[in-house]
């Protein structure tokens, strides 16, 4: 049940950010749910591999390179899901940072209820 709630909250955040960020577009609510599902899948499968492969750079930058990995994951979601478009790397970086902030806020609110 919490997985479904997290997917739906992520989809809401994706739609919200697409309305306010100029380089991000989402075709509809179903596309946002698909984006949330693909994002969860890529975070589960691809992100650990990328972290392992870039471990020296991540250690050298004191973990800040993880933000770049998040942007790469967003660009991968853009490549896999039609109807979701991110115009470039910097917008993907901003989108991933804002997505992480809003997800943590919404997840903490959802856990309290």
C-alpha positions in Angstrom: 0.0 0.0 0.0 2.8 2.4 0.8 4.4 1.7 -2.6 1.2 2.8 -4.4 1.0 5.9 -2.2 4.6 6.8 -3.0 4.0 6.3 -6.7 1.0 8.5 -6.7 2.7 11.2 -4.6 5.6 11.1 -7.0 3.2 11.5 -9.9 1.6 14.5 -8.3 5.1 16.1 -7.8 6.0 15.4 -11.4 2.8 17.1 -12.7 3.4 20.0 -10.3 7.0 20.5 -11.4 6.1 20.2 -15.1 3.6 23.1 -14.6 6.3 25.4 -13.2 9.6 24.4 -14.8 9.9 25.7 -18.4 11.8 22.8 -19.8 9.7 19.9 -18.5 6.4 18.7 -20.0 4.1 15.8 -19.1 1.3 14.8 -21.4 -1.1 13.9 -18.7 -1.8 12.2 -15.4 -1.4 8.7 -16.6 2.0 9.7 -18.1 3.0 11.1 -14.7 2.1 7.8 -13.1 4.1 5.9 -15.7 7.0 8.3 -15.1 6.8 7.6 -11.4 6.9 3.9 -12.0 9.8 4.0 -14.4 11.6 6.3 -12.1 11.2 3.9 -9.2 12.3 1.0 -11.4 15.4 2.8 -12.6 16.2 4.0 -9.1 16.0 0.3 -8.0 18.0 -1.2 -10.8 20.2 1.3 -12.6 21.1 3.8 -9.8 23.1 1.3 -7.7 25.1 0.3 -10.7 25.9 3.9 -11.6 26.8 4.7 -8.0 29.2 1.7 -7.9 30.8 2.6 -11.3 31.3 6.3 -10.2 32.3 5.6 -6.7 35.7 7.3 -6.9 34.2 10.5 -8.3 31.4 10.4 -5.7 34.0 10.1 -2.9 36.1 12.8 -4.5 33.2 15.2 -4.6 32.0 14.2 -1.1 28.7 12.8 -2.5 27.7 15.7 -4.7 28.1 13.6 -7.8 24.9 11.7 -6.7 23.0 14.8 -7.8 24.4 14.3 -11.3 23.4 10.6 -11.2 19.9 11.6 -10.3 19.8 14.0 -13.3 21.0 11.1 -15.5 18.2 8.9 -14.2 15.7 11.7 -15.1 17.2 11.8 -18.6 16.8 8.0 -18.9 13.2 8.3 -17.9 12.8 11.0 -20.6 14.2 8.5 -23.1 11.9 5.7 -22.0 8.6 7.4 -21.5 6.9 9.1 -24.4 4.8 12.1 -23.3 7.5 13.1 -20.7 10.1 15.6 -22.0 13.0 17.2 -20.3 14.8 19.8 -22.5 18.3 19.4 -21.2 20.8 18.3 -18.6 20.5 21.5 -16.4 16.7 21.3 -16.3 17.0 17.6 -15.5 19.4 18.5 -12.6 17.0 21.2 -11.3 14.0 18.8 -11.7 15.8 16.0 -9.8 16.8 18.3 -6.9 13.2 19.7 -6.6 11.7 16.2 -7.0 13.9 14.9 -4.2 12.9 17.8 -1.9 9.2 17.6 -2.6 9.3 13.8 -2.3 10.9 13.9 1.1 8.3 16.5 2.3 5.3 14.6 1.0 6.6 11.2 2.2 7.2 12.6 5.7 3.7 14.0 5.8 2.2 10.7 4.5 4.1 8.7 7.2 2.7 10.8 10.0 -0.9 10.0 9.1 
